[in-house]
Amino acid sequence: MSYTRPEVLTCLTKAVRKILIFRGKTEEAEEPIPENIDPVLTLGIPSLDLAQVGPELARESDELDLPNEVYDWADDSSGTRRYRTLGEIADRVMDHLAKHGGQKHE
């Protein structure tokens, strides 16, 4: 199965909603989550919890069982640490799938 960017974004949003619910932020989990949102600063999700996004997506499909670096939420490329948005992570997933297909990664 191949994924479109909107499908990947939907899967990411589901994973973030699960984290919000786990953290007791049920009101935030019910609100729309735009792709340009920074889940750490805007939603208050601890950065360590974002490590669970990859495993949540892997439960969706073997094609989304990707290496951890795909889900690197911190972007240090500008010299200033900032967290990537949901849309940026979706782009990273799509780039990886385009390069590597649905290969399972350890």
Backbone bond lengths (Angstrom), bond angles and torsions (degrees), N, CA, C in turn:
res aa  C-N    CA-C-N  psi(-1)  N-CA   C-N-CA  omega(-1)  CA-C   N-CA-C  phi
1 M - - - 1.455 - - 1.525 109.08 -
2 S 1.308 116.79 137.06 1.457 119.83 175.06 1.530 108.38 -108.69
3 Y 1.308 114.83 155.66 1.453 121.38 -176.40 1.517 110.65 -114.19
4 T 1.315 115.05 145.95 1.457 120.72 171.24 1.529 107.00 -93.31
5 R 1.315 116.69 163.86 1.460 120.07 178.60 1.531 111.32 -59.83
6 P 1.351 119.47 -43.55 1.468 118.34 177.34 1.536 112.91 -59.85
7 E 1.325 117.22 -35.65 1.468 119.67 178.01 1.523 110.99 -67.41
8 V 1.336 116.59 -41.76 1.466 119.83 177.62 1.521 109.86 -63.55
9 L 1.320 116.55 -42.88 1.458 120.68 178.99 1.530 111.22 -61.93
10 T 1.317 117.22 -39.17 1.462 121.30 176.57 1.528 110.54 -62.73
11 C 1.333 117.01 -43.07 1.468 120.75 178.18 1.525 111.02 -63.67
12 L 1.322 116.73 -41.84 1.473 120.43 177.51 1.526 110.79 -61.77
13 T 1.307 115.77 -43.97 1.459 120.32 -179.58 1.526 110.63 -62.45
14 K 1.337 117.06 -41.59 1.474 120.41 177.04 1.522 110.70 -59.97
15 A 1.333 116.58 -43.56 1.463 120.45 -179.54 1.521 110.91 -63.37
16 V 1.337 117.11 -42.55 1.462 121.05 178.90 1.528 110.20 -65.25
17 R 1.333 117.49 -39.18 1.471 120.52 177.56 1.532 110.99 -61.51
18 K 1.341 117.12 -40.48 1.464 120.58 178.59 1.527 110.84 -62.14
19 I 1.331 116.12 -40.14 1.460 119.77 178.42 1.524 110.10 -64.98
20 L 1.332 116.61 -43.77 1.470 119.98 178.72 1.519 111.14 -59.70
21 I 1.318 117.14 -44.31 1.465 121.10 179.49 1.525 110.06 -63.45
22 F 1.337 116.48 -44.21 1.461 120.62 178.40 1.527 110.97 -58.52
23 R 1.324 117.04 -36.58 1.459 122.82 -179.89 1.525 112.52 -82.35
24 G 1.336 117.36 2.94 1.461 120.55 178.30 1.512 113.88 79.55
25 K 1.317 117.24 16.80 1.468 121.64 -179.74 1.527 109.17 -101.57
26 T 1.336 115.12 60.55 1.467 119.80 -174.53 1.522 112.53 -66.48
27 E 1.335 117.72 -34.16 1.472 119.26 178.73 1.520 110.90 -63.44
28 E 1.333 116.60 -43.78 1.462 120.72 178.65 1.528 111.07 -64.56
29 A 1.335 116.48 -34.14 1.468 120.91 -178.79 1.521 111.88 -68.02
30 E 1.333 117.00 -24.48 1.462 120.62 -179.21 1.527 112.63 -86.39
31 E 1.321 117.27 -16.64 1.466 121.86 -179.57 1.531 110.24 -77.60
32 P 1.332 117.53 153.26 1.469 119.60 172.95 1.534 109.98 -60.17
33 I 1.322 115.77 140.98 1.464 120.97 178.92 1.527 107.34 -115.95
34 P 1.334 116.93 103.21 1.465 119.53 -178.90 1.530 111.52 -72.03
35 E 1.321 115.81 156.46 1.459 119.72 -176.29 1.524 113.05 -70.79
36 N 1.321 118.18 -17.65 1.461 119.54 -179.05 1.524 112.33 -91.84
37 I 1.315 117.09 15.82 1.462 121.36 -177.40 1.528 111.08 -85.84
38 D 1.311 114.86 141.37 1.460 122.59 172.55 1.527 105.49 -93.32
39 P 1.328 118.01 109.34 1.468 119.52 -174.03 1.529 114.49 -66.32
40 V 1.329 117.49 -22.32 1.463 119.31 -179.91 1.531 110.26 -79.91
41 L 1.327 116.12 -55.72 1.465 119.17 -175.81 1.521 112.94 -75.39
42 T 1.325 117.58 -38.96 1.464 120.10 -175.31 1.523 112.85 -84.48
43 L 1.325 117.24 -43.53 1.467 120.12 -176.86 1.524 112.99 -96.62
44 G 1.323 116.96 -10.47 1.458 120.02 178.78 1.512 114.37 73.03
45 I 1.322 117.18 25.28 1.462 120.39 177.88 1.525 108.01 -80.29
46 P 1.328 118.14 125.46 1.461 119.15 176.53 1.533 110.25 -58.83
47 S 1.323 116.72 138.07 1.458 119.96 -176.13 1.524 112.17 -57.91
48 L 1.327 117.85 -31.46 1.469 119.85 177.85 1.527 111.82 -63.80
49 D 1.327 117.33 -32.76 1.463 120.41 178.95 1.526 111.87 -66.52
50 L 1.336 116.69 -27.42 1.464 119.31 -179.82 1.526 111.84 -65.69
51 A 1.314 117.08 -17.58 1.464 120.51 175.38 1.529 110.88 -63.08
52 Q 1.325 117.80 -18.79 1.460 121.63 179.58 1.522 113.22 -81.63
53 V 1.325 117.57 -9.96 1.457 120.04 -178.84 1.538 110.45 -63.64
54 G 1.311 117.61 -45.01 1.471 120.85 179.47 1.525 112.98 -56.79
55 P 1.337 118.54 -52.80 1.460 119.69 177.49 1.536 113.51 -60.22
56 E 1.338 116.63 -35.43 1.473 119.13 177.45 1.530 110.34 -63.37
57 L 1.332 116.87 -42.38 1.462 119.90 178.82 1.523 111.50 -68.80
58 A 1.328 117.27 -33.73 1.469 120.69 177.76 1.523 110.97 -63.01
59 R 1.331 117.10 -30.03 1.463 120.03 177.23 1.530 111.17 -68.07
60 E 1.336 115.75 -25.03 1.460 120.66 179.52 1.533 111.23 -71.37
61 S 1.331 116.56 -40.00 1.462 120.20 -175.21 1.519 110.44 -169.87
62 D 1.334 116.17 148.73 1.468 120.26 174.39 1.521 111.17 -60.99
63 E 1.329 117.97 -28.37 1.465 120.75 179.65 1.521 111.20 -65.34
64 L 1.301 117.21 -23.49 1.457 120.35 -179.19 1.522 111.96 -100.88
65 D 1.345 116.53 15.04 1.460 121.26 174.22 1.525 106.05 -88.95
66 L 1.320 115.27 82.85 1.450 122.46 -170.81 1.523 110.76 -107.60
67 P 1.331 116.78 161.94 1.469 119.09 178.04 1.530 111.37 -63.47
68 N 1.302 115.15 152.65 1.464 121.26 -176.28 1.518 113.45 -56.74
69 E 1.340 118.21 -33.45 1.469 118.95 -176.40 1.525 112.66 -64.35
70 V 1.333 118.10 -20.93 1.462 120.42 175.49 1.528 109.68 -64.40
71 Y 1.321 115.68 -33.46 1.469 121.16 -177.80 1.529 112.08 -97.97
72 D 1.314 116.65 31.41 1.458 120.53 178.53 1.527 108.45 -77.24
73 W 1.312 116.30 104.16 1.461 122.01 -175.05 1.513 112.28 -76.65
74 A 1.323 118.25 -21.42 1.460 120.72 -179.59 1.522 109.96 -89.18
75 D 1.316 115.81 131.28 1.455 121.71 178.23 1.521 108.13 -116.33
76 D 1.329 115.74 112.26 1.453 121.22 -179.52 1.529 111.79 -106.21
77 S 1.330 118.09 9.38 1.461 121.56 -172.24 1.526 113.09 -63.61
78 S 1.315 118.54 -26.71 1.462 120.87 -178.36 1.527 112.26 -89.97
79 G 1.329 116.53 -0.11 1.455 120.09 -176.17 1.517 112.36 88.47
80 T 1.316 116.44 -10.61 1.462 122.23 177.23 1.520 107.55 -119.71
81 R 1.305 116.32 123.42 1.460 119.74 -178.54 1.525 110.17 -68.43
82 R 1.307 115.42 127.89 1.461 121.29 173.56 1.522 106.96 -142.64
83 Y 1.311 116.28 160.12 1.460 119.84 178.71 1.520 109.72 -94.57
84 R 1.322 115.21 141.72 1.461 120.75 178.72 1.520 109.91 -73.19
85 T 1.319 114.90 153.52 1.459 121.19 177.00 1.523 109.57 -83.75
86 L 1.332 116.05 169.17 1.461 119.95 175.56 1.527 110.73 -58.60
87 G 1.327 116.69 -40.86 1.460 120.72 179.56 1.517 112.30 -62.84
88 E 1.333 117.08 -39.27 1.463 120.27 178.13 1.522 111.41 -65.92
89 I 1.321 117.13 -38.55 1.470 119.85 177.20 1.528 109.68 -68.08
90 A 1.330 118.16 -39.25 1.468 120.81 176.26 1.527 110.13 -59.47
91 D 1.328 117.42 -41.23 1.467 121.04 177.61 1.524 111.21 -62.79
92 R 1.321 117.03 -40.47 1.468 120.63 178.50 1.526 110.87 -64.39
93 V 1.331 116.87 -40.43 1.468 120.66 177.53 1.530 109.58 -63.29
94 M 1.333 116.68 -46.24 1.466 120.58 -179.47 1.527 111.20 -62.73
95 D 1.322 118.09 -41.22 1.463 121.47 177.48 1.521 110.89 -60.75
96 H 1.327 115.59 -44.32 1.464 119.55 -179.82 1.530 110.63 -64.14
97 L 1.325 116.94 -44.77 1.466 119.73 179.67 1.527 111.21 -63.20
98 A 1.328 117.33 -36.82 1.473 120.42 178.94 1.527 111.22 -65.50
99 K 1.326 116.28 -36.44 1.473 120.46 -178.64 1.511 112.90 -80.98
100 H 1.339 116.63 -36.55 1.458 120.19 -170.02 1.530 113.70 -118.81
101 G 1.292 118.51 -2.40 1.461 120.59 -178.22 1.502 111.49 62.44
102 G 1.292 116.16 -148.37 1.459 121.19 -178.18 1.505 113.96 -94.92
103 Q 1.333 117.28 26.07 1.454 119.37 -179.57 1.525 110.84 -62.97
104 K 1.321 114.84 135.58 1.467 119.81 178.14 1.512 108.51 -76.53
105 H 1.323 116.83 137.82 1.459 121.95 -177.79 1.504 109.64 -118.11
106 E 1.291 115.48 144.61 1.476 121.38 178.23 1.500 110.11 -98.15
